[in-house]
Amino acid sequence: MDKLKTSQVAKQANINIETIRYYEKLGLISKVPRTVSGYRLFTSETVERIKFIKKAQELGFSLAEVKKILSFSAEDEYSCLGIRDFALDKIKEIDQKILDLKKIKSILSDLSSKCNVHGNVESCPIVQKLRHGAAK
């Protein structure tokens, strides 16, 4: 079995060393004991796990959600159905974020169209909205 130093894991997983420490702290990857010379030696499975974490993040999952997904695969009682339901909940969350972003875009577009490019900052509708009214 491969034994990789922290720097080798970081390079293979395309992350920095601090990320490895952070993932250990969060319990996303297992802590490994230090050798007599002070090095931590990881297996190639750690690299694969980190790559899994990064791919899950690319799909919009938070680290807490990634930890839950990893626990699904570690426990026999969960099936693909459980993970699918988890993903469907995430899709609902994403749909809500899209609606919120569209609303924000609409408000900013409306305010931007009212801007007098030759006016001063105090008369700017964007600044007025930020000072006096909620963006919703």
Backbone torsions as a table, in degrees:
resi	resn	phi	psi	omega
1	MET	NA	137.5	179.8
2	ASP	-64.3	142.6	172.2
3	LYS	-120.6	115.2	-174.5
4	LEU	-115.4	137.1	174.1
5	LYS	-73.7	163.0	-178.6
6	THR	-54.3	-44.3	-178.6
7	SER	-63.9	-34.4	178.7
8	GLN	-70.3	-40.5	176.9
9	VAL	-61.6	-46.6	-179.6
10	ALA	-58.5	-44.5	-179.1
11	LYS	-65.7	-45.9	-178.1
12	GLN	-67.5	-32.3	-178.7
13	ALA	-91.8	-4.1	179.1
14	ASN	60.3	47.0	176.5
15	ILE	-135.5	173.8	176.6
16	ASN	-95.8	165.4	-175.7
17	ILE	-61.6	-37.2	179.8
18	GLU	-61.4	-32.3	177.8
19	THR	-64.5	-39.6	177.4
20	ILE	-60.8	-46.8	178.9
21	ARG	-60.8	-41.3	179.9
22	TYR	-64.3	-44.4	178.6
23	TYR	-62.8	-37.2	176.1
24	GLU	-63.5	-45.4	-178.9
25	LYS	-60.0	-38.8	179.8
26	LEU	-79.5	-11.5	-178.5
27	GLY	82.8	16.4	177.9
28	LEU	-76.1	-31.2	172.7
29	ILE	-127.9	154.6	-177.8
30	SER	-73.3	142.1	172.1
31	LYS	-74.5	141.7	178.9
32	VAL	-116.2	146.9	179.1
33	PRO	-70.5	158.1	177.6
34	ARG	-86.7	149.0	174.5
35	THR	-76.7	174.5	177.8
36	VAL	-58.0	-35.6	-179.1
37	SER	-82.8	-0.1	174.6
38	GLY	96.4	-1.1	179.2
39	TYR	-82.6	147.0	170.0
40	ARG	-97.8	131.5	-179.0
41	LEU	-114.5	121.9	-178.0
42	PHE	-105.4	164.2	174.0
43	THR	-98.4	167.9	178.2
44	SER	-65.2	-21.8	176.5
45	GLU	-62.9	-31.4	177.5
46	THR	-63.8	-41.7	177.9
47	VAL	-60.3	-45.9	-179.5
48	GLU	-63.5	-38.1	178.9
49	ARG	-65.7	-42.0	178.1
50	ILE	-64.4	-40.3	177.3
51	LYS	-62.7	-38.7	175.8
52	PHE	-60.2	-46.2	-180.0
53	ILE	-59.6	-46.2	-178.6
54	LYS	-64.8	-39.4	178.0
55	LYS	-65.4	-39.6	178.2
56	ALA	-64.3	-39.1	177.2
57	GLN	-64.4	-38.0	177.6
58	GLU	-61.4	-27.8	177.6
59	LEU	-85.6	3.6	174.5
60	GLY	98.3	3.4	179.4
61	PHE	-78.8	137.0	174.5
62	SER	-74.3	167.9	178.8
63	LEU	-64.7	-35.0	176.2
64	ALA	-63.6	-39.3	178.2
65	GLU	-69.5	-37.8	177.4
66	VAL	-61.7	-42.0	179.3
67	LYS	-60.2	-38.9	178.2
68	LYS	-67.0	-42.5	178.1
69	ILE	-61.1	-43.0	178.4
70	LEU	-62.9	-34.7	178.3
71	SER	-70.3	-30.9	176.2
72	PHE	-58.3	-45.5	-176.5
73	SER	-74.6	-17.6	-179.6
74	ALA	-87.3	-14.9	-177.0
75	GLU	-113.3	132.8	-176.8
76	ASP	-68.3	-23.4	-174.4
77	GLU	-71.9	-17.6	-179.7
78	TYR	-90.0	146.4	178.9
79	SER	-123.3	-179.8	175.4
80	CYS	-58.9	-33.3	178.7
81	LEU	-59.5	-42.5	178.7
82	GLY	-63.3	-41.4	179.0
83	ILE	-70.1	-37.9	177.0
84	ARG	-61.1	-44.8	179.0
85	ASP	-61.7	-39.0	176.7
86	PHE	-62.0	-43.2	179.0
87	ALA	-66.7	-38.1	178.0
88	LEU	-64.3	-36.9	174.8
89	ASP	-63.2	-39.8	178.5
90	LYS	-64.7	-38.3	178.2
91	ILE	-62.2	-41.7	177.3
92	LYS	-60.7	-42.2	177.8
93	GLU	-62.4	-43.1	179.1
94	ILE	-64.5	-43.0	177.7
95	ASP	-57.8	-41.4	178.7
96	GLN	-65.3	-40.6	178.1
97	LYS	-62.8	-39.2	178.4
98	ILE	-62.4	-44.7	177.4
99	LEU	-60.1	-44.0	179.3
100	ASP	-62.8	-43.0	179.1
101	LEU	-65.7	-37.7	177.0
102	LYS	-64.1	-38.3	178.1
103	LYS	-65.5	-44.9	178.0
104	ILE	-61.3	-42.8	179.4
105	LYS	-61.8	-42.6	179.7
106	SER	-62.0	-45.7	179.1
107	ILE	-61.9	-46.2	-179.7
108	LEU	-66.1	-37.4	177.4
109	SER	-63.5	-43.7	179.6
110	ASP	-63.2	-47.6	-179.9
111	LEU	-64.5	-40.4	179.6
112	SER	-62.9	-37.3	-179.8
113	SER	-68.4	-21.1	180.0
114	LYS	-89.9	-4.4	-178.1
115	CYS	-69.9	133.9	170.9
116	ASN	-96.3	106.7	-173.1
117	VAL	-61.9	-16.8	179.7
118	HIS	-100.1	-1.5	179.8
119	GLY	-81.0	172.2	179.1
120	ASN	-89.2	171.0	-175.7
121	VAL	-61.9	-38.1	-177.4
122	GLU	-62.8	-28.6	-179.7
123	SER	-93.2	0.0	-178.4
124	CYS	-69.0	124.7	-178.6
125	PRO	-62.7	-29.1	178.7
126	ILE	-68.1	-47.2	179.0
127	VAL	-63.6	-42.6	179.2
128	GLN	-60.7	-43.4	179.2
129	LYS	-62.6	-41.6	-179.7
130	LEU	-67.9	-34.2	-179.1
131	ARG	-79.6	-36.7	-168.0
132	HIS	-117.3	-12.9	-176.7
133	GLY	-143.0	148.0	176.3
134	ALA	-66.0	153.3	-177.4
135	ALA	-79.8	5.9	-176.9
136	LYS	-102.1	NA	NA
